[in-house]
Amino acid sequence: MKKFFYHIGVCSVVLAAAACTALPVQAADTPDLTVSIEQKEISITDLKKANYEVPVFVKLEQNVNLNAIEFGINADSRCRFDVVTRNEYSLLYGEMLGIEMSCASVPSTDNFAWLTWASTNIYYQENSNILMLLVKIPESAKADDVYEIHYLTQSPANEAKKHVWYNFGTKTDYVQSGNVLWNDGYIKITEATGGDDEILLGDANLDGTVNILDAIVVNRTVLGKEALEEAQKQAADMNGNDIIDSTDSLMIMKKIVGITE
């Protein structure tokens, strides 16, 4: 699990002053701010192909020119997640998220993260992804399972930490004015696609997961100590060159430890 450290810069005092003393109620009328956690459906087939990791975005749909943001994320206790913020996302995908949030609490047994951002600059983009959650779904997942992801108005670890949506320029606290609307997210698992013959790349022993046992099977094949069935060959041929060799074993190992090329 990556470690993310709390960093709020020179605006920490302002943030503390901006925090409200009561939990907000979602606005009944058209809100000034709408924050949405992505709601996703993924087939059990695609979930296996993705090594049970699902990216989920948190989006700021409406924006009233913000300088300070603070809120939390809580995921279903059956799964775990990493927070991928702007710099990490750029390294992984070569693109940028809206702003550089900081993660104050690493997901743990409580499975939550507290995020914050403060700047002298105004953030004004709408329909902008502001962070990504890389959610690890349990390998026991099956069709129709639903894993909920909730927006937090208060940190489970510190009752003094309340969510903040603030504009320094107008001195407007959108939490206190009740003009913040949030939509919780979820990951729903759907039926397998492609039938029972669907091949999970890297799953050389066809047990439904990719792990060290698959690399061992490939190594034994390379050494002539084991013969693969056709379905196993398709799963073991990581680079698609129709040859099972040590390169495939190495690629399986990289997949296991999360190294992408």
C-alpha positions in Angstrom: 0.0 0.0 0.0 1.4 3.4 -0.9 1.9 5.9 1.9 0.5 9.3 1.4 1.4 12.1 3.8 -0.7 15.1 4.9 0.4 18.4 3.4 -1.7 21.4 3.4 0.8 24.3 3.1 0.3 27.8 4.3 -3.5 27.7 4.3 -3.9 25.2 7.1 -5.0 27.8 9.6 -7.6 29.2 7.2 -8.9 25.7 6.6 -9.3 25.1 10.3 -11.2 28.3 10.7 -13.4 27.5 7.8 -14.5 24.1 9.1 -18.2 24.1 10.3 -19.4 22.8 13.7 -22.3 20.7 12.4 -22.8 18.2 9.7 -24.3 19.6 6.6 -27.6 18.6 5.0 -27.7 18.0 1.3 -29.3 21.0 -0.4 -32.8 20.6 -1.6 -32.6 23.2 -4.3 -30.0 23.5 -7.1 -26.6 23.4 -5.3 -23.6 25.6 -5.9 -21.4 22.6 -5.7 -22.0 19.0 -6.8 -19.4 16.3 -6.0 -19.9 12.8 -7.4 -18.2 9.5 -6.8 -18.3 7.4 -9.9 -20.9 4.6 -10.1 -19.5 1.7 -12.1 -20.6 -1.7 -13.3 -17.9 -4.3 -14.3 -18.4 -7.9 -15.4 -16.7 -10.6 -13.3 -14.7 -11.4 -16.5 -13.3 -7.9 -16.8 -12.7 -7.8 -13.1 -10.5 -10.8 -13.3 -8.6 -9.4 -16.2 -8.0 -6.2 -14.2 -6.6 -8.3 -11.3 -9.6 -7.2 -9.2 -8.5 -3.5 -9.3 -11.1 -1.0 -10.4 -10.4 2.8 -10.9 -13.2 5.1 -9.6 -13.1 8.8 -10.1 -14.3 11.6 -7.8 -15.6 14.5 -9.9 -16.4 18.1 -9.1 -19.4 18.6 -11.4 -20.2 22.2 -10.4 -17.7 24.7 -9.1 -18.0 28.2 -7.7 -14.3 29.1 -7.7 -12.8 27.3 -4.7 -9.6 27.9 -2.7 -10.0 25.3 0.0 -11.4 21.7 -0.2 -11.5 19.1 2.5 -13.6 15.9 2.7 -13.3 12.1 3.2 -13.9 8.9 1.4 -15.0 5.6 2.9 -15.2 2.3 1.0 -16.9 -1.0 1.7 -15.0 -2.9 4.3 -14.6 -5.9 2.0 -12.3 -4.0 -0.3 -9.2 -1.7 0.0 -8.2 1.3 -2.0 -5.3 3.6 -2.8 -5.9 7.3 -3.4 -4.3 8.4 -6.7 -3.8 12.1 -6.8 -2.5 14.4 -9.5 1.2 13.6 -9.5 0.7 9.9 -9.2 -2.0 9.9 -11.9 0.3 11.8 -14.3 3.1 9.2 -13.7 0.7 6.3 -14.3 -1.3 7.6 -17.2 0.5 10.6 -18.6 -2.5 12.9 -18.0 -3.5 15.3 -15.2 -6.3 15.4 -12.8 -7.9 18.7 -11.9 -6.0 19.6 -8.7 -3.4 18.1 -6.4 -5.3 16.8 -3.4 -3.3 15.5 -0.4 -4.3 12.4 1.5 -4.2 12.9 5.3 -5.1 9.3 6.3 -4.0 6.2 4.6 -6.8 3.6 4.2 -6.6 1.2 7.0 -8.8 -1.1 9.0 -11.4 1.7 8.9 -10.9 1.9 5.1 -11.2 5.7 4.8 -9.0 8.5 3.5 -9.2 12.2 4.4 -8.2 14.6 1.7 -7.4 18.3 1.6 -6.4 21.0 -0.7 -5.7 24.7 -0.1 -4.1 27.3 -2.3 -3.9 31.0 -2.9 -5.0 30.3 -6.4 -8.7 29.7 -7.4 -9.8 26.4 -8.8 -12.6 27.0 -11.2 -13.0 24.0 -13.5 -16.3 22.2 -13.8 -16.8 18.5 -14.7 -13.3 17.8 -13.5 -11.9 14.6 -12.0 -10.1 15.7 -8.8 -8.8 12.3 -7.7 -9.0 8.6 -8.5 -9.5 5.7 -6.2 -7.9 2.4 -7.2 -10.2 0.0 -5.5 -9.2 -3.6 -4.8 -12.2 -5.9 -5.0 -12.0 -9.2 -3.1 -11.3 -12.2 -5.2 -14.4 -13.8 -3.7 -16.6 -11.2 -5.7 -19.5 -12.6 -7.7 -22.2 -11.3 -10.0 -24.7 -8.9 -8.3 -22.2 -8.0 -5.5 -22.2 -4.2 -4.8 -19.3 -2.3 -3.1 -20.4 1.1 -1.9 -18.1 4.1 -1.7 -19.3 7.0 0.5 -18.5 10.7 0.7 -17.6 11.6 4.3 -18.6 14.9 5.9 -16.5 14.1 9.0 -13.3 12.1 9.6 -14.0 8.9 11.4 -10.6 9.3 13.1 -11.0 12.9 14.2 -14.5 14.4 15.0 -13.0 17.9 14.7 -12.2 17.3 11.0 -15.3 18.4 9.1 -15.6 18.8 5.3 -14.8 22.2 3.8 -15.7 23.9 0.5 -14.6 27.4 0.7 -13.9 30.5 -1.4 -11.4 32.9 0.3 -12.1 35.7 -2.1 -15.8 36.0 -1.3 -15.3 34.5 2.2 -18.1 32.0 1.4 -18.4 28.7 3.3 -20.6 26.6 1.0 -21.0 23.9 3.7 -22.5 26.4 6.2 -24.8 27.7 3.5 -26.0 24.2 2.7 -25.0 24.5 -1.0 -22.9 21.3 -1.3 -24.5 18.2 -2.9 -22.7 14.9 -3.1 -23.5 11.7 -4.8 -22.1 8.4 -3.4 -20.6 5.9 -5.6 -20.4 2.1 -6.0 -18.9 -0.8 -8.0 -21.5 -3.4 -9.1 -20.3 -6.7 -10.3 -22.2 -8.1 -13.3 -22.4 -11.5 -15.0 -19.4 -12.9 -16.8 -19.0 -12.1 -20.5 -17.7 -14.3 -23.3 -18.9 -17.6 -21.7 -16.9 -20.2 -19.8 -14.1 -20.2 -22.3 -13.0 -16.6 -21.3 -9.2 -16.6 -20.8 -7.6 -14.5 -18.0 -4.2 -13.5 -19.3 -1.4 -14.8 -17.0 -3.6 -17.5 -15.5 -1.5 -20.3 -16.8 -3.0 -22.9 -14.4 -6.5 -21.7 -15.1 -7.5 -21.4 -11.5 -9.1 -18.0 -12.0 -6.3 -15.8 -10.5 -2.9 -14.7 -11.5 -0.2 -15.5 -8.9 3.2 -17.0 -8.4 1.9 -20.5 -9.2 1.3 -19.4 -12.8 4.9 -18.2 -13.2 6.0 -21.6 -11.9 3.8 -23.4 -14.4 5.4 -21.4 -17.3 8.9 -22.0 -15.9 8.3 -25.7 -15.8 7.0 -25.6 -19.4 10.1 -23.7 -20.6 12.3 -26.4 -18.9 10.3 -29.2 -20.6 8.9 -30.5 -17.3 5.2 -29.7 -18.0 3.0 -29.6 -21.1 0.3 -26.9 -21.4 -3.2 -27.4 -22.8 -4.4 -25.0 -25.5 -6.3 -22.8 -23.0 -3.2 -22.7 -20.8 -1.1 -21.6 -23.7 -3.4 -18.8 -24.5 -3.3 -17.6 -20.9 0.4 -18.0 -20.6 1.3 -16.2 -23.8 1.6 -12.7 -22.2 3.1 -11.0 -25.3 1.0 -12.7 -27.9 3.8 -14.1 -30.0 2.6 -17.7 -29.8 5.7 -18.7 -28.0 5.8 -19.7 -24.3 9.2 -18.7 -22.9 10.9 -17.0 -19.9 9.6 -13.6 -21.2 6.1 -14.7 -20.5 7.1 -15.8 -17.0 8.7 -12.4 -16.3 5.6 -10.6 -17.5 3.4 -12.7 -15.2 5.7 -11.7 -12.3 5.4 -8.1 -13.2 1.7 -8.3 -13.4 1.6 -9.9 -9.9 3.6 -7.1 -8.4 1.8 -4.4 -10.3 4.5 -3.3 -12.7 3.1 -2.0 -15.9 5.1 -1.2 -19.1 
